[in-house]
Amino acid sequence: MTDRPNPVFQTIGEVLLIGTMATYNSQAEASQGIPKQWRSFLVNHPALGSSSNLYGASPCTGDGKIHYLTGVAHESPENVADGESLTLEAGEYAVVRVDETALLRDA
């Protein structure tokens, strides 16, 4: 079993993300679906390599569901991802760093 990295709290500036949003009805559904969501995102965007700034973000909503975006920081025109956008406002976030994008495919 692979050790999972622990989150650290970091203060970041505003970041515009672009990618694929999925909605899950429960934590169990999200735990099953998010790894598949990452695999699909990476397969659909093969030009995104290990040097890309990949982000997974779960915005707060009032519907009681878990919304999760797999995406990249929309920093420059060479980002090849398309899809929905989400702006992370400047603030403090729990950040889990994954240095091996292959780990996002396995799960």
mmCIF file of the C-alpha atoms, coordinates in Angstrom:
data_MODEL
# 
_entry.id   MODEL 
# 
loop_
_atom_site.group_PDB 
_atom_site.id 
_atom_site.type_symbol 
_atom_site.label_atom_id 
_atom_site.label_alt_id 
_atom_site.label_comp_id 
_atom_site.label_asym_id 
_atom_site.label_entity_id 
_atom_site.label_seq_id 
_atom_site.pdbx_PDB_ins_code 
_atom_site.Cartn_x 
_atom_site.Cartn_y 
_atom_site.Cartn_z 
_atom_site.occupancy 
_atom_site.B_iso_or_equiv 
_atom_site.pdbx_formal_charge 
_atom_site.auth_seq_id 
_atom_site.auth_comp_id 
_atom_site.auth_asym_id 
_atom_site.auth_atom_id 
_atom_site.pdbx_PDB_model_num 
ATOM 1   C CA . MET A 1 1   ? 0.000   0.000  0.000   1.00 0.00 ? 1   MET A CA 1 
ATOM 2   C CA . THR A 1 2   ? 1.344   3.394  -0.972  1.00 0.00 ? 2   THR A CA 1 
ATOM 3   C CA . ASP A 1 3   ? 1.784   5.980  1.762   1.00 0.00 ? 3   ASP A CA 1 
ATOM 4   C CA . ARG A 1 4   ? -0.514  8.908  1.188   1.00 0.00 ? 4   ARG A CA 1 
ATOM 5   C CA . PRO A 1 5   ? 0.920   12.381 1.681   1.00 0.00 ? 5   PRO A CA 1 
ATOM 6   C CA . ASN A 1 6   ? -0.418  14.485 4.521   1.00 0.00 ? 6   ASN A CA 1 
ATOM 7   C CA . PRO A 1 7   ? -1.909  17.913 3.829   1.00 0.00 ? 7   PRO A CA 1 
ATOM 8   C CA . VAL A 1 8   ? -0.118  21.069 4.873   1.00 0.00 ? 8   VAL A CA 1 
ATOM 9   C CA . PHE A 1 9   ? -1.731  24.475 5.225   1.00 0.00 ? 9   PHE A CA 1 
ATOM 10  C CA . GLN A 1 10  ? -0.446  27.104 2.814   1.00 0.00 ? 10  GLN A CA 1 
ATOM 11  C CA . THR A 1 11  ? -1.439  30.650 2.020   1.00 0.00 ? 11  THR A CA 1 
ATOM 12  C CA . ILE A 1 12  ? -1.732  31.138 -1.727  1.00 0.00 ? 12  ILE A CA 1 
ATOM 13  C CA . GLY A 1 13  ? -2.686  33.931 -4.066  1.00 0.00 ? 13  GLY A CA 1 
ATOM 14  C CA . GLU A 1 14  ? -5.680  33.746 -6.384  1.00 0.00 ? 14  GLU A CA 1 
ATOM 15  C CA . VAL A 1 15  ? -5.451  30.889 -8.892  1.00 0.00 ? 15  VAL A CA 1 
ATOM 16  C CA . LEU A 1 16  ? -7.684  30.312 -11.912 1.00 0.00 ? 16  LEU A CA 1 
ATOM 17  C CA . LEU A 1 17  ? -8.169  26.606 -12.586 1.00 0.00 ? 17  LEU A CA 1 
ATOM 18  C CA . ILE A 1 18  ? -9.576  24.963 -15.680 1.00 0.00 ? 18  ILE A CA 1 
ATOM 19  C CA . GLY A 1 19  ? -10.564 21.325 -15.955 1.00 0.00 ? 19  GLY A CA 1 
ATOM 20  C CA . THR A 1 20  ? -13.291 18.783 -15.346 1.00 0.00 ? 20  THR A CA 1 
ATOM 21  C CA . MET A 1 21  ? -15.835 19.084 -12.523 1.00 0.00 ? 21  MET A CA 1 
ATOM 22  C CA . ALA A 1 22  ? -17.691 16.064 -11.164 1.00 0.00 ? 22  ALA A CA 1 
ATOM 23  C CA . THR A 1 23  ? -20.333 15.879 -8.449  1.00 0.00 ? 23  THR A CA 1 
ATOM 24  C CA . TYR A 1 24  ? -20.503 13.046 -5.930  1.00 0.00 ? 24  TYR A CA 1 
ATOM 25  C CA . ASN A 1 25  ? -23.399 12.260 -3.595  1.00 0.00 ? 25  ASN A CA 1 
ATOM 26  C CA . SER A 1 26  ? -21.282 10.930 -0.701  1.00 0.00 ? 26  SER A CA 1 
ATOM 27  C CA . GLN A 1 27  ? -17.728 10.657 0.580   1.00 0.00 ? 27  GLN A CA 1 
ATOM 28  C CA . ALA A 1 28  ? -17.709 6.969  -0.346  1.00 0.00 ? 28  ALA A CA 1 
ATOM 29  C CA . GLU A 1 29  ? -18.733 7.814  -3.914  1.00 0.00 ? 29  GLU A CA 1 
ATOM 30  C CA . ALA A 1 30  ? -16.070 10.547 -4.074  1.00 0.00 ? 30  ALA A CA 1 
ATOM 31  C CA . SER A 1 31  ? -13.390 8.173  -2.766  1.00 0.00 ? 31  SER A CA 1 
ATOM 32  C CA . GLN A 1 32  ? -14.238 5.751  -5.573  1.00 0.00 ? 32  GLN A CA 1 
ATOM 33  C CA . GLY A 1 33  ? -14.757 8.365  -8.281  1.00 0.00 ? 33  GLY A CA 1 
ATOM 34  C CA . ILE A 1 34  ? -11.940 10.876 -7.823  1.00 0.00 ? 34  ILE A CA 1 
ATOM 35  C CA . PRO A 1 35  ? -9.097  8.493  -8.806  1.00 0.00 ? 35  PRO A CA 1 
ATOM 36  C CA . LYS A 1 36  ? -11.108 7.555  -11.926 1.00 0.00 ? 36  LYS A CA 1 
ATOM 37  C CA . GLN A 1 37  ? -11.705 11.242 -12.581 1.00 0.00 ? 37  GLN A CA 1 
ATOM 38  C CA . TRP A 1 38  ? -7.931  11.879 -12.474 1.00 0.00 ? 38  TRP A CA 1 
ATOM 39  C CA . ARG A 1 39  ? -7.214  8.940  -14.798 1.00 0.00 ? 39  ARG A CA 1 
ATOM 40  C CA . SER A 1 40  ? -9.767  10.224 -17.297 1.00 0.00 ? 40  SER A CA 1 
ATOM 41  C CA . PHE A 1 41  ? -8.461  13.795 -17.088 1.00 0.00 ? 41  PHE A CA 1 
ATOM 42  C CA . LEU A 1 42  ? -4.852  12.726 -17.680 1.00 0.00 ? 42  LEU A CA 1 
ATOM 43  C CA . VAL A 1 43  ? -5.795  10.358 -20.521 1.00 0.00 ? 43  VAL A CA 1 
ATOM 44  C CA . ASN A 1 44  ? -7.812  13.124 -22.204 1.00 0.00 ? 44  ASN A CA 1 
ATOM 45  C CA . HIS A 1 45  ? -4.930  15.602 -21.848 1.00 0.00 ? 45  HIS A CA 1 
ATOM 46  C CA . PRO A 1 46  ? -1.789  13.604 -22.699 1.00 0.00 ? 46  PRO A CA 1 
ATOM 47  C CA . ALA A 1 47  ? 0.266   16.758 -23.331 1.00 0.00 ? 47  ALA A CA 1 
ATOM 48  C CA . LEU A 1 48  ? 0.063   17.571 -19.624 1.00 0.00 ? 48  LEU A CA 1 
ATOM 49  C CA . GLY A 1 49  ? 3.243   16.159 -18.194 1.00 0.00 ? 49  GLY A CA 1 
ATOM 50  C CA . SER A 1 50  ? 4.780   15.965 -14.783 1.00 0.00 ? 50  SER A CA 1 
ATOM 51  C CA . SER A 1 51  ? 5.842   19.597 -15.100 1.00 0.00 ? 51  SER A CA 1 
ATOM 52  C CA . SER A 1 52  ? 2.231   20.812 -15.235 1.00 0.00 ? 52  SER A CA 1 
ATOM 53  C CA . ASN A 1 53  ? 0.674   22.417 -12.183 1.00 0.00 ? 53  ASN A CA 1 
ATOM 54  C CA . LEU A 1 54  ? -2.180  19.981 -11.633 1.00 0.00 ? 54  LEU A CA 1 
ATOM 55  C CA . TYR A 1 55  ? -4.855  20.875 -9.112  1.00 0.00 ? 55  TYR A CA 1 
ATOM 56  C CA . GLY A 1 56  ? -7.720  19.047 -7.489  1.00 0.00 ? 56  GLY A CA 1 
ATOM 57  C CA . ALA A 1 57  ? -10.169 21.397 -5.812  1.00 0.00 ? 57  ALA A CA 1 
ATOM 58  C CA . SER A 1 58  ? -13.401 20.890 -3.959  1.00 0.00 ? 58  SER A CA 1 
ATOM 59  C CA . PRO A 1 59  ? -15.411 24.102 -3.667  1.00 0.00 ? 59  PRO A CA 1 
ATOM 60  C CA . CYS A 1 60  ? -17.903 24.571 -0.860  1.00 0.00 ? 60  CYS A CA 1 
ATOM 61  C CA . THR A 1 61  ? -21.505 24.327 -1.977  1.00 0.00 ? 61  THR A CA 1 
ATOM 62  C CA . GLY A 1 62  ? -24.823 24.339 -0.198  1.00 0.00 ? 62  GLY A CA 1 
ATOM 63  C CA . ASP A 1 63  ? -26.303 21.266 -1.870  1.00 0.00 ? 63  ASP A CA 1 
ATOM 64  C CA . GLY A 1 64  ? -24.740 18.669 0.465   1.00 0.00 ? 64  GLY A CA 1 
ATOM 65  C CA . LYS A 1 65  ? -22.789 17.053 -2.371  1.00 0.00 ? 65  LYS A CA 1 
ATOM 66  C CA . ILE A 1 66  ? -19.059 16.887 -3.055  1.00 0.00 ? 66  ILE A CA 1 
ATOM 67  C CA . HIS A 1 67  ? -17.993 18.833 -6.130  1.00 0.00 ? 67  HIS A CA 1 
ATOM 68  C CA . TYR A 1 68  ? -14.439 18.091 -7.285  1.00 0.00 ? 68  TYR A CA 1 
ATOM 69  C CA . LEU A 1 69  ? -12.443 19.658 -10.106 1.00 0.00 ? 69  LEU A CA 1 
ATOM 70  C CA . THR A 1 70  ? -9.461  17.959 -11.712 1.00 0.00 ? 70  THR A CA 1 
ATOM 71  C CA . GLY A 1 71  ? -7.501  20.554 -13.619 1.00 0.00 ? 71  GLY A CA 1 
ATOM 72  C CA . VAL A 1 72  ? -4.546  22.800 -14.172 1.00 0.00 ? 72  VAL A CA 1 
ATOM 73  C CA . ALA A 1 73  ? -3.676  26.351 -13.271 1.00 0.00 ? 73  ALA A CA 1 
ATOM 74  C CA . HIS A 1 74  ? -4.677  28.497 -16.241 1.00 0.00 ? 74  HIS A CA 1 
ATOM 75  C CA . GLU A 1 75  ? -1.434  30.436 -16.348 1.00 0.00 ? 75  GLU A CA 1 
ATOM 76  C CA . SER A 1 76  ? -0.479  30.496 -19.983 1.00 0.00 ? 76  SER A CA 1 
ATOM 77  C CA . PRO A 1 77  ? -1.736  29.618 -23.473 1.00 0.00 ? 77  PRO A CA 1 
ATOM 78  C CA . GLU A 1 78  ? 0.321   26.423 -23.611 1.00 0.00 ? 78  GLU A CA 1 
ATOM 79  C CA . ASN A 1 79  ? -1.981  24.769 -21.072 1.00 0.00 ? 79  ASN A CA 1 
ATOM 80  C CA . VAL A 1 80  ? -3.941  22.362 -23.225 1.00 0.00 ? 80  VAL A CA 1 
ATOM 81  C CA . ALA A 1 81  ? -6.776  21.623 -20.822 1.00 0.00 ? 81  ALA A CA 1 
ATOM 82  C CA . ASP A 1 82  ? -10.232 22.850 -21.542 1.00 0.00 ? 82  ASP A CA 1 
ATOM 83  C CA . GLY A 1 83  ? -13.457 22.659 -19.607 1.00 0.00 ? 83  GLY A CA 1 
ATOM 84  C CA . GLU A 1 84  ? -14.941 24.325 -16.587 1.00 0.00 ? 84  GLU A CA 1 
ATOM 85  C CA . SER A 1 85  ? -13.180 27.062 -14.684 1.00 0.00 ? 85  SER A CA 1 
ATOM 86  C CA . LEU A 1 86  ? -12.912 27.617 -10.963 1.00 0.00 ? 86  LEU A CA 1 
ATOM 87  C CA . THR A 1 87  ? -11.208 30.481 -9.184  1.00 0.00 ? 87  THR A CA 1 
ATOM 88  C CA . LEU A 1 88  ? -9.482  29.737 -5.897  1.00 0.00 ? 88  LEU A CA 1 
ATOM 89  C CA . GLU A 1 89  ? -9.550  32.990 -3.994  1.00 0.00 ? 89  GLU A CA 1 
ATOM 90  C CA . ALA A 1 90  ? -6.406  34.081 -2.179  1.00 0.00 ? 90  ALA A CA 1 
ATOM 91  C CA . GLY A 1 91  ? -6.320  32.496 1.260   1.00 0.00 ? 91  GLY A CA 1 
ATOM 92  C CA . GLU A 1 92  ? -5.209  29.534 3.323   1.00 0.00 ? 92  GLU A CA 1 
ATOM 93  C CA . TYR A 1 93  ? -5.738  26.048 1.900   1.00 0.00 ? 93  TYR A CA 1 
ATOM 94  C CA . ALA A 1 94  ? -4.998  22.462 2.888   1.00 0.00 ? 94  ALA A CA 1 
ATOM 95  C CA . VAL A 1 95  ? -2.552  21.331 0.194   1.00 0.00 ? 95  VAL A CA 1 
ATOM 96  C CA . VAL A 1 96  ? -1.548  17.763 -0.612  1.00 0.00 ? 96  VAL A CA 1 
ATOM 97  C CA . ARG A 1 97  ? 1.431   17.674 -2.920  1.00 0.00 ? 97  ARG A CA 1 
ATOM 98  C CA . VAL A 1 98  ? 1.771   14.734 -5.296  1.00 0.00 ? 98  VAL A CA 1 
ATOM 99  C CA . ASP A 1 99  ? 5.142   14.698 -7.031  1.00 0.00 ? 99  ASP A CA 1 
ATOM 100 C CA . GLU A 1 100 ? 4.472   11.663 -9.220  1.00 0.00 ? 100 GLU A CA 1 
ATOM 101 C CA . THR A 1 101 ? 1.563   12.190 -11.609 1.00 0.00 ? 101 THR A CA 1 
ATOM 102 C CA . ALA A 1 102 ? 1.554   8.432  -12.182 1.00 0.00 ? 102 ALA A CA 1 
ATOM 103 C CA . LEU A 1 103 ? 0.123   8.146  -8.666  1.00 0.00 ? 103 LEU A CA 1 
ATOM 104 C CA . LEU A 1 104 ? -2.920  10.059 -9.900  1.00 0.00 ? 104 LEU A CA 1 
ATOM 105 C CA . ARG A 1 105 ? -3.496  7.344  -12.483 1.00 0.00 ? 105 ARG A CA 1 
ATOM 106 C CA . ASP A 1 106 ? -3.151  4.497  -9.998  1.00 0.00 ? 106 ASP A CA 1 
ATOM 107 C CA . ALA A 1 107 ? -5.734  4.016  -7.323  1.00 0.00 ? 107 ALA A CA 1 
# 
